[in-house]
């Protein structure tokens, strides 16, 4: 099994952005754009990981701190495709270009996702985050000396990949790929220079939806407790302030 972390970073959201996947110090790749959102960086990191390993027949475990990406791949994409890449409210799906490429890349692959808490000391996640942020910073500074990494060099064997998971990580999200689909083409260049167009507000709305995506819609939810990182709490307070609400009122509105 190949075990790899994938992460994205945006300085401004949208702003200069980067993506990276990481297996070990000799096997990783990164790239970015002059302007993109964090969700686009997260999607691109996973997409490039699948492309880089397209020639292999190993199972792939993707360690990812973005519930948005995990839900896109494991829950939402089949329904979006049936509806012509539109959400339940009829609005177009954001980041459709990346999602369609990812849908093609995962076809025929054996994979699963493991959610890991970001910025919590998970070695591979921290390494991917560091490289994604370095790429974003390089674009912020004019696009020079962008850290692209060695890519899949062949020197990194799956058995040597870091297998440790954080103590607070949730159970892996299982995902199955269509058996009849063919494998995607060979890996693309790790550095992407084109800047994707996206609405940060809509991007954040899709992130918000993952907070309350319960598996059992009939469950009687009367109370709940959320554990937020410092970054998540700051973002919640900022969003509430923009809406003229208290954080509690803003959360109730999301629910």
Secondary structure, DSSP 8 states (H G I E B T S, - for coil): -EEEEEEEEEETTTEEEEEEEEEETTEEEEEEEEEE-HHHHHHHHHHHHHHHTTT--S-EEEEES-HHHHHIIIIIHHHHHHTTSB-TTS-B-TTHHHHHHHHHHHTT--EEEEE--TTS--HHHHHHHHHHHHHHHHHHTTS-S-----BS-S---GGGS-----TT----EEE---TTS----S---S---S-----HHHHHHHHHHHHT--S-TTS----------HHHHHHHHHHHHHHTS-HHHHHHHH-
